[in-house]
Amino acid sequence: MCGFGKLVVIMAVVMLAISLDKACAGDPDMLQDVCVADLTNSLTVNGYFCKKNFSEIDFSSMTIAKAGATNNTFGSVVTGANVMKVPGLNTLGVSMARIDYAPGGINPPHTHPRATEMIFVLEGELDVGFITTSNVLITKHIVKGEVFAFPRGLVHFQQNNGDVPAAVIAGFNSQLPGTQSIATTLFASSPTVPNSVLTKTFQVGTKEIQKIKSRLAPKK
């Protein structure tokens, strides 16, 4: 192959790599102006089927206008404004959420498999952080008016170590980013993860594993 031919092949590979990188950056690109989700359709696709008739209501919501109740085990609550609450977000590749924290409350370590997240502090102060795949912790104390980003798919957390409530608005580059809480995923799945897997993973005994499972089990 001549030098020019090799150059063409190299450029083609580079352009393909760039295209693939862009394709994996977020939800797929939209192919029309709008595709308002038909949440009543029982058929499933990668997203939702489009409604034939829609209105301005499908693009609006007051779901994150008010603080959520934080009187739970972790002292925090996430209120999503995603495609399930705003059907007009279908195919648009964006969503939001409001997270409220009681004093001492925590949004436990979790991941969003389909989105990068950026939060804006509405009230209070938080200690936040994420962990890289090299097990490096990136952490910061953030205050009212500050923003902080959590890369897609990485384990991250937020904790209110103050003595007053805190709240943030979060933005995602996905219409439905998904959330996997590390603790509940491992200890409260259904069916449950075998004790033998967890005892070997965490290097503890079966009693400790069962104790954690009992505490994280869904309330009946």
N, C-alpha and C positions, 0 to 999 in steps of 0.2 A: 504493500500500500504506500502511495507517495505521501510526502509530508503534508500536502494540502488535504488529502483524504483523511489522514489521521487527525488533523486539526478539526475537520468537519465532524468526525465521530466524537471527539472530545467535547466539542461545543454542544452537540446533540445530547450527550449524557448529562452535561452540566445543566442544560435547560430542562431536561426531564426531572432531574433531582430538585431543581427549584420549583417546578410545577407540582411535584409530589409533596414537597414541604408545605406549599401553600394550601394544597388540598387537605392536609392533615391539621391545619391550624385551627379549624373550628368547624361549625356545621357546614354542610354542602351549600354552594351558592344557589340562590333562588332563580327560578326560570320564568317567573312572571311577576307582575306588580305585587299581588297579594295572593295568599292561599290560606284563608282563615280556617283554622282547624275545626273539623266536624268531630267533636268529642263524643257524639252519640253513635258514631259508626263502629260496629263491632269488629270490623276488619282492621288489621294492623299492617302498617308499612314503616319505613324508616322516617318517622314523622307522622303526620296525620293527613287524611284525605281532605280536600278543600270543600268548604261549604258553597252551595250554589248561591245562596243569598246571605249577605252580611251587612253590617252597619257600623257606625262609629263606636257603638257599645263594645264590639269585639276587639277594639284597640285601646280600651280604657279600663282602669280598675282603681279602686280605693283600698285594695287589699293590704298595702303597707303604710297606710296613712296613720294608723294608730299603733301604739306599743302593744306587743303581745305579752301574754301571761308567762312569767318566769318562775312560778312556784312549782318547780319540778326538781328531779334529782340533780340535774346539772346547773340549775339556776340560769338557764338561757333558753331562748326560743327563736327559731328561724321561720319567718313568714315569707313564702316565695311569691314572686310576681312573674311566673313563668308561663309557658304556653297553656298549662292547665287552668290558669286564672285569667290569662289574656290570650284568647284563641288567635288573635291577629298576629301573634309572634311566630306562628307556624312558618317555617322556612326563612325567617329573618335572622336567625343566628345570634340573638341577644335575649337576655332576661335580667331580672333584678331580684333582690331579696332584702328584707329588713331583719336584722338580728338584734335582739334585746337581751341585756345581761343584768341580772340582779347583782348587788355587791357580792363579790367573791364568785360570781357565776363564770362558767367556762363553756365554750363551744369546743367539745373534746376533739382530739386528733382525728382527722378525717381527710378524705380526698374527694375531688370532683373529676371523674374519669373523662368527662367530655368538655371541660372548660377551664380556662384561666379565670381567676377571680381577682377583683380589685375592690377594696372596701374604703368608704369615706366615713370618718367618725362624726356622727351627729351630736352625741353627748358623751361626756365622761372621758375616761382614759383606759387603754387596754395594753396588755402585754401580748404580742402576737409573734408568730414564727412559722417557718416551714423547714422541712428537712430534705436535703438533696439525696440523690441516689448513692452518693458517696458517704452518706450519714453525717453530713455537715449541717449543723443547726444555724439557720439565719433568723435572728430574733431582734425585736425592737419594741420599745415602749412608745406608743403612739397616742396623740392627744386630739382634742376637738379640732376639726378642720383638716386633719391630716389624712393622707391616703396611703394604702399599702397594698402591694400585689402579691398574690400567691400563684406560682406557675402551675399550669395544667398538670393534674395527675399526682402532684407531690403532696405528701402528708403535711397538714398544717393545723393550726389551732389559734384560738383567741381566748384570753382570760381577763376578767375584770378584777384586778387586785385592789381596787379602790373601795371606799365606803359609801359610794353613791351609785345609782344605776348608770348604765352606759348603753349606747345604741349606735349601730352603723347601718349604712346602706351599701349593699354589695352589688356589683355588676359582673355579668358573665358573658362570654362570647359563645353562648349556646342557648337555644330556646328551652332546653331541659337538661341542665348540667349534670344531674345525678349526684348523690352523696353516699359515700360509704364511710360510716363511722367505724374506726378500727376496733374499738372495744365491743360494740354491739354486733359487728360483722363476725367476729371471732367467737364471742361468748353467748350470743343470743340469736343465732341463725336457726332456721327451721328447714329440715332436721338439724340438730345441733352438730357442731364439729366434734369428732370423737375425742374423748378425754386423752387418749394415748397421743394424739397429734399435739394437743395443747400442752400436756405435761412435758413432752420432749422439747417442744419449741421454747417454752418459758423456763424449763429446768426447775419445775416445782412439782409438788405431789398432787394426787388426784383430789384430795380434800380442798386444797386451795382453789383448784379449777372449779370444782362444784360450788364453792362458796361464791366465786365471782359470777358464775352462771346464774345462781339463784338471785343475786342482787340485780342483774341486768335483764332478767327474764321479763317479758311484757306483762304488765298488770292485767289480771283477769277481772 
